[in-house]
């Protein structure tokens, strides 16, 4: 993040904390509860996902030539490979013979991918390299039967894939990538991961991360004592949102020279990365949330705690234990949000509310929903 912008954010947050004010620059708005249950609306949202870059992992997951990972990306089996030439490529993980899944492992290293059904073999560039008993396919042209390639990009230490062949997803904003590069760092290391499917609409997950009105109540037994009450601020960066949640310790900056102010010391920063990921930036590490909408009322969420690998050797037992402990705390806190999300989803089904109301200090919700609505209806936010 630009140093001037970092200081501006801290100065604004400090002012709110010292004056015990809440940001009230926006107006009240509302969204129809049908947006969380309507199947047609859900399908239009999925189309937004399918034509966007989706975060699937860390660059360090594929650090070496020949490294690969597989993933379910919006229902499509995907294979992401670092070729021997160093180039990142993504493919539909689907054999061009009879459609079986070619690579079944979650991750690994290899130069050839062999379909487990009839042993058709593909190179790390997706090309069809070998057909068992090729004489049985006299009209087959290997150059036209490689794995189907997908748009992918690698930026700021993160891997992104669009699950639609031939799509032209919008590039990630330069300003966002500049910030994320410093967040992710040169040696990100995933230390712990927890995944679960929750009976809630995917938008409820995003909403819980971009407002702090609920902190004092929903997280009273976990993280609430560390944060100010309803003083979060946000900024849109393209289709993405950066939210800043001040800690109560921010008031100590009043007695500290500005050149010693650092955002990560006195806030948690939340990057809502359109459309499928959230980065929860903490002082020494970050949590990465990857979500996969399954139905209007069902979302799979994976929570990954990411630290920084040492320049030499392995992560120490002490450092690993610290990150694993923080992972447990993050999962416990996030589960408080997700349990409420399931309650909200059940409440929607009763018809008790036709709309949800967003307060003046919940303007990040308003901003985010307006952006999503524009994309769902084919426009720009």
C-alpha angles and dihedrals in degrees: 000000000000108000093229090053091048091054092046091053092048092046092052092046092047091052092052091049096047093047094040089233131148122217104258102167096117133070128242113269137176139211126204114253088223087077088073098051110023110113093208092051089048092053091051089051090051089055088057088054093047094054095044135079107261122202110241105165151316126302088235088062085071100030098136132054110266094028116133142175132194127213144171103243111186091328095313120114106235133191118201117192139183101216125219085254089060093248119136114229135173129203141176102264090229127120114238091220106060104343102257120151105267102201117035100175119098093227142339144119130281143131098223132043115210121198109234092218106059102350099249102168130217132192125232087261089060095251120142104249105171139017116193110235091005091182088077091066105051094161096047116119107200093202089063096047106059121126112290108258124226130203110263138165139188118214139153091002093304134112121225130186132184109212095211117087113232094012121140104217118195112263118250112259115264091226091056093047091050090056095042092051091064091042097052095038129199098290110035113176124193106220106171137012135190124183133186141156114239128198095237140098113264092238091065089063092054093046093055091058100051103052132055099195089103097048100089091051110028095041099034093126097043125028104350095096090062098054138066118248117262097332101122120133132196144199129200117230106187106301090340131086132215114202124190120205112191121219120223087248090071091089088070088071089075087079098039126086112253093240087066095053115114125179097217092054096063108021144042112231120208121199112196100200110201120272117350112014144063127194116204105199116206131176099272105013143359140241119227118206118196117188131193117192109221102173137345088276102030132072132169112218128190119194115201124184112211126196132169123270117228118254089246133024129356131317109275120249089243093052092046092049090050092053093044090052090050090048090057090050092049092049091048091051095044091048087060087060094043094050088053088048091057090049090051091049090053090046092054090056091059093063092231089133128036092184139021117227122221116203127225091262091050093068092130087068091051092047094048095047092049090053093049093047090053091052093045090054093046101260138100127267 
